[in-house]
Amino acid sequence: MKKDDQLFRISFINQGKVFEVFAKKVYQADLYGFVVIEALQFGKKTELVVDPSEEKLKDEFKGVKRTYIPMHAVIRIDEVDKRGTAKVSDLGDNVSMFPGAVYTPGKSD
């Protein structure tokens, strides 16, 4: 598969919900502790069936060139063959965040 054809499904936690989005590029940010998601992929307006959940996400990320997600919020990143439907769902009982911070500064005397 050529690099231009790569597509990723990214699941992450945001404000008590699980977001699932599709993007062409995912990589570790220069900003410590963040993952960059670029070139988000959503359904086209010409498609017959429109999912309200995907439309809400599309509106939320409208005009966003890239987004920075804290590493501890990422549940999973999969490379997939084709785009599915982006969605937001309730967190549920089977998913929980890592306890504590990724980086804790030392004491200052």
ZIHU-V223824 format. One record per residue. PHI is phi in whole degrees, 0 to 359 (999 if undefined). OMEGA is omega in whole degrees, -180 to 180 (NA if undefined). D_LAST is the distance of its C-alpha to the last C-alpha in whole Angstrom. Layout:
PHI_OMEGA_D_LAST / PHI_OMEGA_D_LAST
This chain:
999_178_54 / 289_-179_53 / 301_179_49 / 293_-178_51 / 269_-178_52 / 295_177_49 / 218_-177_48 / 239_172_45 / 254_-176_45 / 243_176_41 / 249_179_40 / 211_-179_37 / 264_177_36 / 214_177_35 / 52_176_35 / 76_179_36 / 234_175_39 / 260_177_40 / 262_175_41 / 233_-178_43 / 233_179_44 / 241_-177_46 / 211_179_45 / 278_-177_46 / 228_175_43 / 219_179_39 / 202_179_37 / 287_-179_33 / 282_171_31 / 291_177_29 / 285_-172_27 / 305_174_25 / 88_-179_26 / 235_174_29 / 249_179_33 / 263_174_35 / 242_-176_38 / 233_177_41 / 58_178_45 / 300_-177_45 / 244_177_48 / 231_177_50 / 296_-180_54 / 274_179_56 / 298_-177_58 / 280_-180_61 / 292_-174_61 / 293_-178_63 / 264_179_61 / 247_180_57 / 270_-179_55 / 301_179_53 / 296_179_50 / 292_178_50 / 296_178_51 / 296_178_48 / 296_180_45 / 300_178_47 / 294_-179_47 / 296_-178_43 / 262_179_43 / 300_179_45 / 80_180_44 / 275_179_41 / 281_176_41 / 209_178_39 / 234_-179_36 / 253_-178_33 / 250_177_32 / 301_-178_29 / 306_-177_30 / 288_177_29 / 269_-178_32 / 284_177_34 / 269_-173_37 / 196_173_39 / 229_180_41 / 239_169_44 / 272_-175_47 / 238_180_50 / 277_-179_53 / 217_-177_54 / 285_173_52 / 257_180_52 / 264_174_51 / 291_-177_48 / 204_174_47 / 237_178_44 / 222_179_45 / 293_-177_43 / 297_179_40 / 76_-176_42 / 267_-172_41 / 266_179_41 / 230_176_38 / 218_-179_35 / 280_174_32 / 300_177_29 / 287_175_27 / 79_-179_23 / 270_176_21 / 287_-179_22 / 232_176_19 / 241_-178_16 / 293_179_12 / 284_179_10 / 291_174_6 / 253_-178_4 / 263_NA_0
